Amino acid sequence: MKTVLITGASGDVGTHLRRELAGKYKLVLSDRRPMKAAKGEKFIRADIAKMADARKITKGVDAIVHLGGYSVEGPWPAILQANIVGCYNIFEAARRNGVKRILFPTSNHAVGFYRRDQTIDHRVYPKPDSRYGVSKVFGEALGSLYADKYGMEVFMLRIGNVNPKPIDKRRLSIWLSPRDLAQLVSIGIDHPGIRFEIVYGVSGNKRSWYDNSNATRLGYRPQDDSEPFAEEILRNEKPSNDPIAEAHQGGAFCTAEDVPLPGAGPTPRRRAGARRRASAAGGAGRARSG
Ligand code: 15L
């Protein structure tokens, strides 16, 4: 049985993944906060912004699912530490520890400034919709470098929104059910001959904005589609007064602002607003795990 490290394991995606993958792999979980490991799991507390911690958690594993990081638009210093420094540390620590296979759940926000009337595939150039999206593009670029330069096996999963059910109109197009997430992650861990692949982490949604043929080529057969939830969601959703968000795939991330002015530092008001916007845009969960 393969040993798989999940960073940022306490977040929403990590929680779904642990449940779905239980018994299939030996799971090593890591996070900045203490968390309880279930039977068959092992937990190591670590801050991935520290290289020594990254070295410690990546030792002796067969594959890494690097979920840890800041997961919505937010203040640049937080994104920098978690998603740039932390991401670099995980790739570099994996290389030094001889771990070849890394799955990097990047995000729909790496390409969120594509319009909703476009269908995009895995070959489009990045169009991030936020500083958060830029940090995901950094991870994609780093993965490409480590694949080409060091022969690592890198699987990029541009995740839409993982939830038991789609939660709004935008998410009808980007929803990823937990069992479809687990199927994609298993492909990323077990498919032989991966060098560098990008796939979209979405279910088989009728309203998808993605041509996910690269995932299909690798064997992905989604079991879920958001369509049965569409009528109720559309009936209850109020019209948006943000035409930019409405026109683009990244939605509210395209206009979200949580960027303190240089030297000003976040004020309490900005912080409260940021938390509200982040959870509205993120749907659920905490901004940072791992
Ligand atoms: C993401 O990339 C975030 O990690 C997640 O919290 C959601 O906000 C998701 O995108 C989304 O677009 O719904």
Residues whose N, C-alpha, C, O or C-beta is under 5 A from the ligand:
A	BS01	15L	S71 S107 N108 H109 I159 G160 N161 A281 G282 G283 A284
